[in-house]
């Protein structure tokens, strides 16, 4: 519920204060659809067990149908990498010089 009161402290003299209040019920719907994520290594989609060059260019693209969660900067992303023969995931800083972020078309909500 959204409630709004105007001139609550009665700092402006009015004949009546009964019309200075608004209350409105509204509903926020949950986003149940995940964004579509596409990952390529040197331009190829790989499967588990495929060979990858020792220094691949990894390209991630995301498309989200949610028009209210715009993918215009890195604030909506978290990137983790698990290196070979390790058990933990390393968080990759998106402001690293090795990372390039670019927002795509706003109407398609891509990045």
N, C-alpha and C positions, 0 to 999 in steps of 0.2 A: 504494500500500500504506500502510496506517495501522498504526503501531506504538506501543504504550503500555507503559511500564514503571512499576511502582509500587514504592516503597521501594527505588529504584535505589542509593541511597547506604548502604543497610542501616542506617539510623538507628534503625529499630525492629527489635529482635531477633526472629527467627523461627527455627523448627526447620529450615525449608527455604524457599529463595527461588525454586524452579523454577516456581511457579505465579504469579509476579509479572509475567509478560510476556504480552502479547496482540499478535498480528499478524493483520491482517484485510485481505484483498484486496478492492478495490471499484472500480467503474467510474463515471466521470463522463461522461454523454452530452452531446454537443454540441447546442445549440439551433439548429436548422436553419430555423426558421420566423420570419420577420420579423413585427413587430407590424403591425397594420392601422392605417394613418394616414388620417384624413379631414380635408381642409382646405376651409374655406368663407370667402368674402369677402362680408361683409354678409349672411350667411345663404345664399349661393348658391355652388354648385360652379362653377368657371370652367374654360374651355378656353383653350389658347394663342391669343392674339389677342383675347380678350374684353375689353371695357371694364370698368374698375374705378374706383370713386370715388377722388378724390385722398386721402381719409382713411378707408380702409375699416377695418372691424372684422374682423380675421382670427381665425378660430376653428380651432384644431387639436385633434383628439381622437385618442387612441391606445388601442388594445385589444391586449393581448398574451396569448396562450394559455399562456405560460410562467409557471407558478404560483410559481416560485422567484425570479423577477426582478420583484418587486412595484413597480408604478409609483406609489409613495406620495409622492414628492417630486421635485424637479427634478434630483436627482443622476444620473438615468439619461437625461437629455435634453441635447441641444445644438441650438441654433436659429441658423440662418444666413439672412441676407437679402441678395439681390442687387438693388440698386436699378437703376431704368431707366438705360440708357446708361452703365453701369459694367461692368467685367470681373471685379471681385473681389467676394467674398462677405464680408459684415460679420457678425461674431458678435454676437448679441443676448443681452445679459445677462438671465437669467431672474429676477433679483431687481430688475429695473428697475421703477419705478412704473407704466410703461405696460403691464406684463405681469401677468396674473392666472393663477396656477396653481391648479388644484383637482383632487384625486384623486377619482375616481369610486367606484364600488362595488368593494370589495376582492375579492369573490367573482368579479367579471368582469374584474378587473385592468385597469381603464380609468383614463385621466387626460385 
